[in-house]
Protein backbone atom coordinates (compact mmCIF):
# COMPACT_ATOMS: atom_id res chain seq x y z
CA UNK A 1 0.00 0.00 0.00
CA UNK A 2 2.94 2.24 -0.35
CA UNK A 3 4.59 4.11 -3.19
CA UNK A 4 7.09 6.90 -3.60
CA UNK A 5 6.25 10.49 -4.28
CA UNK A 6 9.03 12.64 -5.69
CA UNK A 7 12.12 14.37 -4.44
CA UNK A 8 10.34 17.56 -3.37
CA UNK A 9 8.58 15.78 -0.51
CA UNK A 10 9.36 15.56 3.18
CA UNK A 11 13.11 15.83 2.74
CA UNK A 12 15.33 12.82 2.15
CA UNK A 13 13.42 10.61 4.61
CA UNK A 14 10.80 9.32 2.16
CA UNK A 15 13.43 8.90 -0.52
CA UNK A 16 15.43 6.67 1.81
CA UNK A 17 12.30 4.75 2.81
CA UNK A 18 11.26 3.87 -0.71
CA UNK A 19 14.77 3.17 -1.91
CA UNK A 20 15.25 0.58 0.84
CA UNK A 21 11.89 -1.23 0.53
CA UNK A 22 11.89 -2.84 -2.96
CA UNK A 23 13.19 -6.32 -1.91
CA UNK A 24 10.11 -6.79 0.32
CA UNK A 25 7.73 -4.25 -1.21
CA UNK A 26 5.21 -6.56 -2.87
CA UNK A 27 5.13 -9.07 -0.01
CA UNK A 28 4.48 -6.38 2.57
CA UNK A 29 1.73 -4.83 0.41
CA UNK A 30 -0.04 -8.20 0.40
CA UNK A 31 0.33 -8.49 4.18
CA UNK A 32 -0.94 -4.95 4.74
CA UNK A 33 -4.11 -5.52 2.71
CA UNK A 34 -4.79 -9.13 3.74
CA UNK A 35 -3.98 -10.10 0.16
CA UNK A 36 -6.68 -7.83 -1.28
CA UNK A 37 -4.42 -5.23 -2.90
CA UNK A 38 -4.50 -7.04 -6.25
CA UNK A 39 -8.30 -7.13 -6.29
CA UNK A 40 -8.57 -3.47 -5.32
CA UNK A 41 -6.00 -2.49 -7.92
CA UNK A 42 -8.02 -4.35 -10.53
CA UNK A 43 -11.08 -2.28 -9.64
CA UNK A 44 -8.99 0.88 -10.04
CA UNK A 45 -7.74 -0.30 -13.43
CA UNK A 46 -11.31 -0.78 -14.64
CA UNK A 47 -11.99 2.83 -13.66
CA UNK A 48 -8.85 3.95 -15.49
CA UNK A 49 -9.92 2.20 -18.69
CA UNK A 50 -13.44 3.62 -18.78
CA UNK A 51 -13.88 5.74 -21.87
CA UNK A 52 -11.12 3.86 -23.73
CA UNK A 53 -8.21 6.19 -22.94
CA UNK A 54 -5.29 6.37 -25.35
CA UNK A 55 -2.70 7.62 -22.87
CA UNK A 56 -2.55 6.72 -19.16
CA UNK A 57 -0.01 7.82 -16.56
CA UNK A 58 0.66 5.87 -13.35
CA UNK A 59 2.22 8.28 -10.86
CA UNK A 60 4.38 7.01 -7.99
CA UNK A 61 4.22 3.69 -9.81
CA UNK A 62 6.51 1.81 -7.43
CA UNK A 63 7.17 -1.69 -8.75
CA UNK A 64 4.65 -1.19 -11.53
CA UNK A 65 1.63 -3.33 -10.68
CA UNK A 66 -0.96 -0.71 -11.65
CA UNK A 67 0.86 0.18 -14.88
CA UNK A 68 1.26 -3.46 -15.89
CA UNK A 69 -2.36 -4.33 -15.16
CA UNK A 70 -3.56 -1.38 -17.22
CA UNK A 71 -1.27 -2.39 -20.09
CA UNK A 72 -2.46 -5.99 -19.91
CA UNK A 73 -6.17 -5.20 -19.72
CA UNK A 74 -5.87 -2.44 -22.32
CA UNK A 75 -4.85 -5.10 -24.87
CA UNK A 76 -2.30 -2.91 -26.62
CA UNK A 77 -4.80 -0.13 -27.28
CA UNK A 78 -3.47 2.19 -24.59
CA UNK A 79 -0.08 3.85 -24.13
CA UNK A 80 0.92 3.40 -20.48
CA UNK A 81 3.67 5.29 -18.66
CA UNK A 82 4.77 4.71 -15.07
CA UNK A 83 6.73 7.40 -13.24
CA UNK A 84 8.55 7.19 -9.90
CA UNK A 85 11.60 8.75 -8.28
CA UNK A 86 12.89 5.51 -6.72
CA UNK A 87 15.21 3.84 -9.23
CA UNK A 88 15.23 0.49 -7.37
CA UNK A 89 11.43 0.42 -7.63
CA UNK A 90 11.61 1.21 -11.34
CA UNK A 91 14.13 -1.57 -11.93
CA UNK A 92 11.74 -4.08 -10.38
CA UNK A 93 8.91 -2.67 -12.50
CA UNK A 94 10.94 -3.11 -15.69
CA UNK A 95 11.84 -6.67 -14.71
CA UNK A 96 8.17 -7.49 -14.18
CA UNK A 97 7.25 -5.99 -17.56
CA UNK A 98 9.86 -8.09 -19.32
CA UNK A 99 8.86 -11.26 -17.49
CA UNK A 100 5.18 -10.76 -18.38
CA UNK A 101 5.87 -9.85 -22.00
CA UNK A 102 4.58 -6.30 -21.59
CA UNK A 103 7.74 -4.31 -22.26
CA UNK A 104 6.34 -3.04 -25.55
CA UNK A 105 3.10 -1.82 -23.92
CA UNK A 106 4.41 0.13 -20.94
CA UNK A 107 7.37 2.42 -20.24
CA UNK A 108 8.82 3.38 -16.88
CA UNK A 109 10.60 6.68 -16.29
CA UNK A 110 12.31 8.38 -13.38
CA UNK A 111 10.78 11.71 -12.50
CA UNK A 112 9.46 14.12 -9.90
CA UNK A 113 5.69 14.45 -9.50
CA UNK A 114 6.21 18.14 -8.73
CA UNK A 115 7.37 18.58 -12.35
CA UNK A 116 5.86 15.84 -14.50
CA UNK A 117 7.88 15.77 -17.78
CA UNK A 118 4.91 15.91 -20.17
CA UNK A 119 3.04 18.79 -21.84
CA UNK A 120 -0.30 20.19 -20.74
CA UNK A 121 -3.32 18.01 -21.42
CA UNK A 122 -1.24 14.99 -22.47
CA UNK A 123 -3.08 12.19 -20.64
CA UNK A 124 -6.65 10.91 -20.77
CA UNK A 125 -6.29 9.33 -17.34
CA UNK A 126 -3.88 9.33 -14.40
CA UNK A 127 -3.89 6.58 -11.80
CA UNK A 128 -2.16 6.16 -8.46
CA UNK A 129 -2.10 3.00 -6.37
CA UNK A 130 -1.48 3.26 -2.62
CA UNK A 131 0.89 6.22 -2.96
CA UNK A 132 -1.36 9.28 -2.99
CA UNK A 133 -1.15 9.36 0.79
CA UNK A 134 2.57 10.09 0.59
CA UNK A 135 1.92 13.02 -1.73
CA UNK A 136 -0.65 14.60 0.55
CA UNK A 137 -0.19 13.46 4.16
CA UNK A 138 1.29 16.40 6.08
CA UNK A 139 3.07 17.33 2.87
CA UNK A 140 3.65 21.05 2.20
CA UNK A 141 3.94 20.33 -1.53
CA UNK A 142 0.53 18.65 -1.84
CA UNK A 143 -0.94 21.57 -3.77
CA UNK A 144 1.91 21.47 -6.29
CA UNK A 145 1.40 17.76 -6.90
CA UNK A 146 -2.34 18.16 -7.49
CA UNK A 147 -1.72 21.11 -9.78
CA UNK A 148 0.67 18.99 -11.87
CA UNK A 149 -1.86 16.17 -12.13
CA UNK A 150 -4.51 18.61 -13.34
CA UNK A 151 -2.06 20.26 -15.75
CA UNK A 152 -1.16 17.08 -17.64
CA UNK A 153 -4.75 15.75 -17.77
CA UNK A 154 -6.93 16.50 -20.78
CA UNK A 155 -10.19 18.39 -20.17
CA UNK A 156 -12.64 15.83 -18.83
CA UNK A 157 -9.75 13.53 -17.88
CA UNK A 158 -9.98 11.08 -14.99
CA UNK A 159 -7.77 10.85 -11.90
CA UNK A 160 -8.20 7.44 -10.26
CA UNK A 161 -6.91 6.90 -6.73
CA UNK A 162 -6.91 3.64 -4.76
CA UNK A 163 -5.65 4.37 -1.27
CA UNK A 164 -5.95 3.45 2.38
CA UNK A 165 -8.80 5.24 4.12
CA UNK A 166 -10.72 5.26 7.39
CA UNK A 167 -13.71 3.15 8.46
CA UNK A 168 -16.96 5.06 8.78
CA UNK A 169 -16.90 7.10 12.02
CA UNK A 170 -20.02 5.31 13.26
CA UNK A 171 -18.38 1.87 13.05
CA UNK A 172 -16.57 1.96 16.38
CA UNK A 173 -15.68 -1.73 16.51
CA UNK A 174 -14.43 -1.78 12.92
CA UNK A 175 -12.45 1.39 13.54
CA UNK A 176 -10.82 -0.17 16.64
CA UNK A 177 -9.95 -3.37 14.75
CA UNK A 178 -8.51 -1.33 11.89
CA UNK A 179 -6.28 0.71 14.22
CA UNK A 180 -5.16 -2.39 16.12
CA UNK A 181 -4.27 -4.23 12.91
CA UNK A 182 -2.31 -1.34 11.40
CA UNK A 183 -0.54 -0.26 14.59
CA UNK A 184 0.32 -3.67 16.01
CA UNK A 185 0.29 -6.17 13.14
CA UNK A 186 1.27 -4.22 10.01
CA UNK A 187 3.83 -2.12 11.82
CA UNK A 188 5.51 -5.06 13.57
CA UNK A 189 5.40 -7.47 10.62
CA UNK A 190 6.59 -4.79 8.19
CA UNK A 191 9.44 -3.90 10.53
CA UNK A 192 10.46 -7.53 11.01
CA UNK A 193 10.27 -8.43 7.32
CA UNK A 194 11.98 -5.28 6.02
CA UNK A 195 14.26 -4.53 8.95
CA UNK A 196 13.25 -0.87 8.62
CA UNK A 197 11.54 0.20 11.85
CA UNK A 198 11.50 3.93 11.04
CA UNK A 199 9.86 3.37 7.67
CA UNK A 200 7.00 1.33 9.08
CA UNK A 201 6.51 3.75 11.96
CA UNK A 202 5.84 6.45 9.33
CA UNK A 203 3.75 4.18 7.09
CA UNK A 204 1.48 2.97 9.89
CA UNK A 205 1.11 6.49 11.31
CA UNK A 206 0.19 7.96 7.92
CA UNK A 207 -2.32 5.16 7.24
CA UNK A 208 -4.03 5.63 10.60
CA UNK A 209 -4.28 9.40 10.32
CA UNK A 210 -5.02 9.89 6.63
CA UNK A 211 -8.26 11.28 5.19
CA UNK A 212 -11.51 9.40 5.37
CA UNK A 213 -13.36 8.94 2.07
CA UNK A 214 -15.54 12.05 2.43
CA UNK A 215 -12.56 14.16 3.54
CA UNK A 216 -10.51 13.13 0.51
CA UNK A 217 -13.49 13.82 -1.75
CA UNK A 218 -13.72 17.33 -0.31
CA UNK A 219 -9.94 17.86 -0.62
CA UNK A 220 -9.98 16.90 -4.31
CA UNK A 221 -12.98 19.11 -5.04
CA UNK A 222 -11.33 22.08 -3.32
CA UNK A 223 -8.15 21.35 -5.30
CA UNK A 224 -9.88 21.97 -8.62
CA UNK A 225 -11.68 18.82 -9.74
CA UNK A 226 -15.25 19.35 -10.90
CA UNK A 227 -16.68 15.95 -9.88
CA UNK A 228 -15.38 13.43 -7.36
CA UNK A 229 -16.95 10.10 -6.49
CA UNK A 230 -15.71 7.29 -4.26
CA UNK A 231 -16.26 3.67 -3.35
CA UNK A 232 -15.34 2.25 0.04
CA UNK A 233 -13.44 -1.04 0.22
CA UNK A 234 -13.28 -3.49 3.15
CA UNK A 235 -15.63 -1.48 5.37
CA UNK A 236 -13.70 1.70 4.67
CA UNK A 237 -10.13 0.51 5.29
CA UNK A 238 -9.44 1.60 1.72
CA UNK A 239 -11.28 3.50 -1.00
CA UNK A 240 -11.26 4.24 -4.70
CA UNK A 241 -11.79 7.87 -5.70
CA UNK A 242 -12.45 9.03 -9.26
CA UNK A 243 -11.90 12.75 -9.84
CA UNK A 244 -12.88 14.47 -13.11
CA UNK A 245 -11.47 17.83 -14.21
PEWOCOR-V46363 format. One line per field, one symbol per residue. ss: DSSP state (2 for helix, 1 for strand, 0 for the rest). phi: phi as a letter, one per 40 degrees, with the letter a starting at -180 (. if undefined). burial: I if it has 16 or more other C-alpha atoms within 10 Angstrom, else O. A space follows every 50 residues. Layout:
ss = ???
phi = ???
burial = ???
This chain:
ss = 00000000000222222222022222222222000022222222222200 00001111100000222222222000001111110022222222222220 00000111110022200000001111111002222200000222222222 22111111111111000000022222222222222222222222002222 222222222000222222222200001111111222011111110
phi = .bacbiccccgcdcccdccccddbdcccdcccbfgccccccccccccccc gfccbbbbcfcfcgccdcccccccfgcbcbbbbacccccccccccccccc gbccbabbbcabccaccacdgcbcabbabfacdccbcfbccdccccccdc ccccdgcbbbbbacabdddccccccccccccccbccdccdccccgbcccc ccccccccbcdcdcccdcdcccchccbbbabcbfggcaabbbbbc
burial = IIIIIIIIIIOOOIIOIIIIIIOOIIOIIOIIIOOOIOOIIIOIIOIIIO OOIIIIIIIIIIIIIIIIIIIIOIOOOIIIIIIIIIIIIIIIIIOIIOOO OIIOIIIIIIIIIIOIOOOOOIIIIIIIIIIIIIIIIOOOOIOOIIOIII IIIIOOIIIIIIIIIIIIOOOOOIIOOIIOOIIOOIIIIIIOOIOOIOII IOIIOIIIOIIIIIOIIOOIIOOOIOOIIIOIIOOIIIIIIIIII
